[in-house]
Amino acid sequence: MKIVVVGGSGLIGSRIVALLRASGHDVLAASPSTGVNTLTGEGLSEALAGAEVVVDVANSPSFEPQAVLAFFETAGRNLLAAERAAGISHHVALSIVGTDRMPDNGYFQAKVAQERLIKASGVPYTIVRATQFMEFLGAIAGSSVADGAIRLPGGLFQPIAAADVSAIVAETAAAAPQDGTFDIAGPDRAPFDRIIARYLEAVGDTRPVVRDPKARYFGGTVEETSLVPLGKARLGRISLDEWLRDHRPA
């Protein structure tokens, strides 16, 4: 079956493309570099011709609240309109666990807007909500530095490896649409600051980690369960310790 992966050259998209091709599917990796631009609509109708499934894992180039909202709303409208015209039978989108529980986080609210467009589009869909990727732990630490320390909220954190995210999304794309949402997360859950401290220790970073109830996550207030699944979730296979062993600096 022909599957179009929007954002197919990124961290998750490139893995999904490889997995689906290995399973025998005809996969098009769609991105501006391949002539497909969801913001302008360029190349969309040609890319979707003959396709049955679209997987959307594209990300905004800017995390500024208004810019990211404009990206997901504009790209979402263009992509879903093209899907309706092409008769796409399954739209799969990657979103974030807790995105509807952090109203003061601009990026999360942009993902809420994207989800709303998908649900109202009339295209059969499945939304996969993932916790934060283990691959982003270093960037999260770097964005949380204040007064020489890494200051983080104490809410629970349950990061998932990109390899697990990609495998689950690829599997979802090859299955029937659920017309619903499900959560995925890593197998290890602990307070935010302790997860980051484990990462820093593994990579030899000696900066202190401080639990600060007032610390925010990309502008959002973090409560105890803001960033973890509240109910049933599908868990990845790769533990944090296993991932850290494989990603230590040489």
BELNOR-V143510 format. One record per residue. N is the residue number from 1. RES is the residue in one letter. SS is DSSP state (H for helix, E for strand, C for the rest). NEAR is the number of other C-alpha atoms within 8 Angstrom. Layout:
# BELNOR-V143510
{{N/RES/SS/NEAR} {N/RES/SS/NEAR}}
This chain:
# BELNOR-V143510
{{1/M/C/6} {2/K/E/11} {3/I/E/13} {4/V/E/14} {5/V/E/16} {6/V/E/13} {7/G/C/13} {8/G/C/16} {9/S/C/10} {10/G/C/8} {11/L/C/7} {12/I/C/13} {13/G/H/16} {14/S/H/11} {15/R/H/11} {16/I/H/14} {17/V/H/13} {18/A/H/8} {19/L/H/10} {20/L/H/12} {21/R/H/10} {22/A/H/7} {23/S/C/6} {24/G/C/6} {25/H/C/10} {26/D/E/9} {27/V/E/11} {28/L/E/11} {29/A/E/14} {30/A/E/15} {31/S/C/12} {32/P/H/7} {33/S/H/6} {34/T/H/7} {35/G/C/9} {36/V/C/13} {37/N/C/11} {38/T/C/12} {39/L/C/9} {40/T/C/7} {41/G/C/11} {42/E/C/9} {43/G/C/9} {44/L/H/12} {45/S/H/8} {46/E/H/6} {47/A/H/11} {48/L/H/12} {49/A/C/7} {50/G/C/6} {51/A/C/13} {52/E/C/11} {53/V/E/13} {54/V/E/15} {55/V/E/12} {56/D/E/11} {57/V/C/12} {58/A/C/9} {59/N/C/5} {60/S/C/9} {61/P/C/5} {62/S/C/6} {63/F/C/8} {64/E/C/8} {65/P/H/9} {66/Q/H/7} {67/A/H/10} {68/V/H/15} {69/L/H/14} {70/A/H/8} {71/F/H/10} {72/F/H/13} {73/E/H/12} {74/T/H/10} {75/A/H/12} {76/G/H/12} {77/R/H/9} {78/N/H/12} {79/L/H/11} {80/L/H/11} {81/A/H/9} {82/A/H/11} {83/E/H/12} {84/R/H/10} {85/A/H/7} {86/A/H/11} {87/G/C/7} {88/I/C/14} {89/S/C/8} {90/H/E/14} {91/H/E/15} {92/V/E/16} {93/A/E/11} {94/L/E/11} {95/S/E/11} {96/I/E/12} {97/V/C/12} {98/G/C/10} {99/T/C/11} {100/D/C/8} {101/R/C/6} {102/M/C/13} {103/P/C/9} {104/D/C/8} {105/N/C/12} {106/G/H/14} {107/Y/H/11} {108/F/H/12} {109/Q/H/14} {110/A/H/13} {111/K/H/13} {112/V/H/10} {113/A/H/11} {114/Q/H/11} {115/E/H/10} {116/R/H/8} {117/L/H/11} {118/I/H/12} {119/K/H/10} {120/A/H/6} {121/S/C/8} {122/G/C/7} {123/V/C/13} {124/P/C/10} {125/Y/E/14} {126/T/E/14} {127/I/E/13} {128/V/E/14} {129/R/E/12} {130/A/E/14} {131/T/C/15} {132/Q/C/9} {133/F/E/11} {134/M/H/11} {135/E/H/7} {136/F/H/8} {137/L/H/10} {138/G/H/9} {139/A/H/7} {140/I/H/8} {141/A/H/10} {142/G/H/8} {143/S/C/6} {144/S/C/9} {145/V/E/10} {146/A/E/7} {147/D/C/4} {148/G/C/7} {149/A/E/10} {150/I/E/13} {151/R/E/13} {152/L/E/15} {153/P/C/14} {154/G/C/12} {155/G/C/12} {156/L/E/13} {157/F/E/11} {158/Q/C/14} {159/P/C/13} {160/I/E/18} {161/A/C/13} {162/A/H/11} {163/A/H/8} {164/D/H/11} {165/V/H/13} {166/S/H/12} {167/A/H/11} {168/I/H/8} {169/V/H/12} {170/A/H/11} {171/E/H/8} {172/T/H/11} {173/A/H/13} {174/A/C/6} {175/A/C/6} {176/A/C/7} {177/P/C/11} {178/Q/C/8} {179/D/C/9} {180/G/E/7} {181/T/E/9} {182/F/E/9} {183/D/E/13} {184/I/E/16} {185/A/E/15} {186/G/C/16} {187/P/C/12} {188/D/C/8} {189/R/C/9} {190/A/E/9} {191/P/E/10} {192/F/H/12} {193/D/H/13} {194/R/H/8} {195/I/H/10} {196/I/H/11} {197/A/H/9} {198/R/H/8} {199/Y/H/11} {200/L/H/12} {201/E/H/9} {202/A/H/10} {203/V/H/8} {204/G/C/6} {205/D/C/7} {206/T/C/6} {207/R/C/8} {208/P/C/7} {209/V/E/11} {210/V/E/9} {211/R/E/9} {212/D/C/9} {213/P/C/7} {214/K/C/6} {215/A/C/10} {216/R/E/10} {217/Y/E/10} {218/F/C/5} {219/G/C/8} {220/G/E/11} {221/T/E/11} {222/V/C/14} {223/E/C/6} {224/E/C/7} {225/T/C/10} {226/S/C/11} {227/L/C/12} {228/V/C/12} {229/P/C/12} {230/L/C/5} {231/G/C/4} {232/K/C/6} {233/A/C/9} {234/R/E/8} {235/L/E/8} {236/G/C/13} {237/R/C/7} {238/I/C/11} {239/S/C/10} {240/L/H/12} {241/D/H/6} {242/E/H/8} {243/W/H/11} {244/L/H/10} {245/R/H/8} {246/D/H/6} {247/H/C/6} {248/R/C/8} {249/P/C/4} {250/A/C/2}}
